[in-house]
Amino acid sequence: MLIIVLVIHVLIALTLVGVVLLQRSEGGALGIGGGSGGGGGLMSGRSAGNVLTKSTGVLGGAFMATSILLALLSGRDGDSGSFLDEPPPPAETEQAPPEEPRGPSVPLDR
């Protein structure tokens, strides 16, 4: 279930990015952007009923809903702790006895 919601969430996010990038710039940011021409602004009648604006709102709501659903589903998992909460594994306290010194590896009687 979590993976299905996650895939839907990613698809909504990508679609939302595409719809936002398709929208026309309102301008006003230091004269940068397409602008609306003469007198039309954010509250004009033409932009109020725009399909892209409405779809952005719907996709934004769906994105928030899937975000909340993912948070709820991940909290339902049996392991609710963090890996930082677990104590570190115990260090090995047993040490191997030191190795006995061996004789020379090169023969000495030549």
C-alpha positions in Angstrom: 0.0 0.0 0.0 2.8 2.4 0.9 4.6 1.9 -2.5 1.4 2.5 -4.4 0.7 5.7 -2.6 4.4 6.7 -3.0 4.2 6.2 -6.8 0.9 8.2 -7.0 2.6 10.9 -4.9 5.6 11.1 -7.3 3.3 11.2 -10.4 1.3 14.0 -8.8 4.5 15.9 -8.0 5.8 15.7 -11.5 2.5 16.7 -13.0 2.3 19.6 -10.6 5.7 20.8 -11.6 4.7 20.6 -15.3 1.5 22.5 -14.8 3.2 25.2 -12.9 5.8 25.6 -15.6 3.1 25.8 -18.3 1.4 28.7 -16.6 2.0 32.2 -17.8 4.1 34.5 -15.7 2.3 37.3 -13.9 5.4 39.6 -14.0 6.1 42.1 -11.3 9.4 40.6 -10.2 11.7 43.5 -11.1 10.2 43.7 -14.5 11.2 40.2 -15.3 8.9 37.7 -17.0 6.2 37.7 -19.5 3.9 40.1 -17.7 0.3 40.4 -18.4 0.5 43.4 -20.8 -1.8 46.2 -19.9 -3.7 46.4 -16.7 -4.5 42.7 -16.2 -3.2 41.3 -13.0 -3.6 38.5 -10.6 -7.3 39.2 -10.0 -8.4 39.6 -13.6 -11.4 37.7 -14.8 -9.4 35.9 -17.5 -7.0 34.3 -15.1 -9.6 33.5 -12.4 -11.2 30.8 -14.6 -8.0 29.5 -16.1 -7.9 25.7 -16.4 -4.2 25.7 -15.4 -4.9 27.6 -12.3 -7.7 25.3 -11.2 -5.7 22.2 -12.0 -2.8 23.6 -9.9 -5.1 23.9 -6.9 -6.4 20.4 -7.4 -3.0 18.9 -7.8 -1.7 20.9 -4.8 -4.5 19.5 -2.7 -3.9 16.0 -3.9 -0.2 16.4 -3.2 -0.9 17.5 0.4 -3.4 14.6 0.8 -0.9 12.0 -0.4 1.8 13.6 1.8 -0.4 13.2 4.9 -1.4 9.7 3.9 2.3 8.7 3.4 3.1 10.1 6.9 0.3 8.1 8.4 1.2 4.9 6.6 4.9 5.2 7.6 4.0 5.7 11.2 1.9 2.5 11.2 4.9 0.4 10.5 5.9 -1.8 13.4 9.4 -0.4 13.8 8.7 3.2 14.9 12.1 4.0 16.3 15.1 5.5 14.6 18.3 3.7 14.0 19.9 6.4 16.2 17.8 5.2 19.1 19.4 1.7 19.1 22.5 1.2 21.3 25.7 0.6 19.4 26.8 -3.0 19.1 29.1 -4.1 21.9 32.8 -3.9 21.2 34.7 -7.1 21.2 36.4 -7.4 24.6 38.1 -10.7 24.0 41.5 -10.4 22.6 43.3 -13.1 20.9 46.5 -14.2 22.8 49.6 -12.8 21.3 51.2 -15.0 18.7 54.3 -16.9 19.8 57.5 -15.6 18.2 58.8 -17.8 15.5 62.3 -18.5 14.6 64.0 -16.8 11.7 62.5 -17.6 8.3 65.9 -17.6 6.6 68.2 -20.6 7.3 71.3 -19.5 9.1 73.7 -22.5 8.4 75.1 -21.8 5.0 
